[in-house]
Amino acid sequence: MPVAVVSGALANKAFNGGEAWVRLSWALGLERLGFETHFVETIGAEAPAEARDCFRAAVGRFGLAGRARLLEHGDRAGDRELGELVGSADLLVNVSGHLTAPEVLGAPRVSVYVDLDPGFTQVWHLDEGLSFSIPPHDRYVTVGTNVGTAGCSIPDCGLDWIPTLPPVLLGEWPSAPVPGGPLRYTTVTSWRGPYGAVEIGGRRLDLKHHQFRGCVELPERAPEQRFELALDIDPADEADLGALRRHGWAVADPREVAGTPERFRDYVSGSGAEFSVAQGAYTATASGWFSDRTAAYLASGRPALVQDTGLGRRLPLGEGLVAFSTLEEAARAARSIAGARDEHGAAARAFAEEHLDSDVVLGRLLERIGLG
């Protein structure tokens, strides 16, 4: 049986159920395709016990407890264990470059870097003033499906980027009819996120909170619907939080409603549809960025109304998955989706079955990297 090691942040992103699904979907999807899958994460010795508890709960829930390792930085025994494990692997999937040691990255038969932040990843790599760089891997994969193609302004850094969509375990996301009544648009997000603005092609690009500010009036433009954000927002952004509420947005605590994989799934399936914006680095560059969160909504049979990142170059839009560029387009689409919710819900699930099923996504990727 071939061996795969998936590495990424679970404990380091504690109480974020959506982020947990991203890493787990890679591990469990490869397991479905016949790999003996192991999950590895490194963590600082100062990390709180609750972060470690989140790790154990997540891997235990999905049957990976015996094949999951949370290793402390600088632990020599752990380093040897990691080296032996990766050295025996046919495939290393390094999500967001979580593992950086050259001796580890060069050990497996095939190492794959997975870029979840197109635009940021490449700009940081090219900035000699930053300590970040993309370590050498055998293959480079990105959810920016247009990176490296004409019309996408993100630099390719001289690397051959393989486009991919987020893999979804469809069996974990049962589809159900879209609820009746006023359609409730939701998303799970942070207001500012962990990154500062980047400059691409001489333009300083907006961050997510700038994009949300441009849509703050949406509930008033589509008053028959409901709009809610499970929003991680700092108390220092009290003025923005007040503006959201004045314009009709409901705001929920993401740790409370989506802090575990199970809660995140319940929140998505309990919604009517998704509404979300995207980072300026994704939209202004026509990156083709595809959100793993949106993938979960679609798999659940929930339509997604999302800011356009250039997805239409590769994927069918308009039914189930709808893109907007302006506030007026978003309001018009929100009303239209609500008027045909059953049709959009069915189309959302059909989109997921055709394009996001982990068997399909990872099967194609394995063929591209020579392990199919």
Phi, psi and omega in degrees: 000129179293151183248132176237140173244126175250131180235137180180184188263112167250297178298325180287351174232050183299149178063032175229090185298325179295317178296323178299317180301325182302308184288319181295326181295323175295313183294311183287330176294319177293325176299320178299331182269011172103008178272146163278107191259135176240148177242135183228136174220143174252149186211152178285151181298336182276358182298140183291156181299326182294331176293319178293323177297319178299319179299308183298320180295318184293312182289328178292320180301327186252018172075021182255004188305320181284351182232030179233136181230130173249108189249137179279142175302136175083001178278110186297320178296319178295321178297318178295318179299317179297315180299318179294318181295309182293327179295337179267359188272145170280332186216133169244123174254110187255092187286121182059025177064038184300319176270138185234344186294124182303323182292334176281315184293335180270001187276318185286168177299315178223127175250137184232124174270128179249115181267117177259354186231063185301137185102300176298309183305311186288320179294317178298320180299323183277348182274107183291347179277354180255153178280347182285141168205157176278113181292157178298129174228169176284324180222153181233124186238143180217146173275002167276091193291351178253358182300132180088003179247161178299138179096347175256123187270003177287128179295143182271355178061020181075014181253150179269097185276129177263122180284145175214157170260158179294129178286140180233134175276095189301328179295339178272355184232072181297137180273142177220158179303146177294131182301151177280186182079191177303130183290127184260107177273132180223169165199165176244122189201171170248152184286311182253330182075175186275354190249148170275173181293152175239160178245127179227129180061033179081004180247132172274122191261141183297154172263177188299321183293331174295320181293319177296322178301326178289345180246014186298334182274002186304315179301331179280335178277340178227066190292344179283348183255174178238143183229129184221141175242124166276096202241123171272107184224136183285145176304335178293342179264035182302324180296319178294319179298318177296321179295319178302312182293322178297327182270003171107007178278134166274146182232126179246160178277115184295329178294325181285314188266344185214028186281347176234164177304321181292316180294320178301314180298318179296322180294316179297311184290336177278354179273168175268327183192169174257142163232129178204154173259180181223159176302147176300329177296338179269323186275310187292339182266357187054048187291335188075019179303134178238125185280133173295331177293315177298323177301321179293318177300313182297317180298329179280003183076027180251121179302155180232124175250106191229154180294140187289127175244013184093019182296331184295348178291334184238341190230152178284130179242161173118332177230119184085306176247116185235132181251148177226158176240334182234165178300318180296319177298319180296316180295317179297317180292323179299319179291320182294316179298318181297327181283346179222048188297322181295317179296316180292323178297316178296320180293326178299311180295320179297322177299314181297318181296324183278323191246339190244348179309127184302326178300320181287308185298309184284329176299314178297318182295318179299322176296319181296326185263005174087018178242014182288000000 
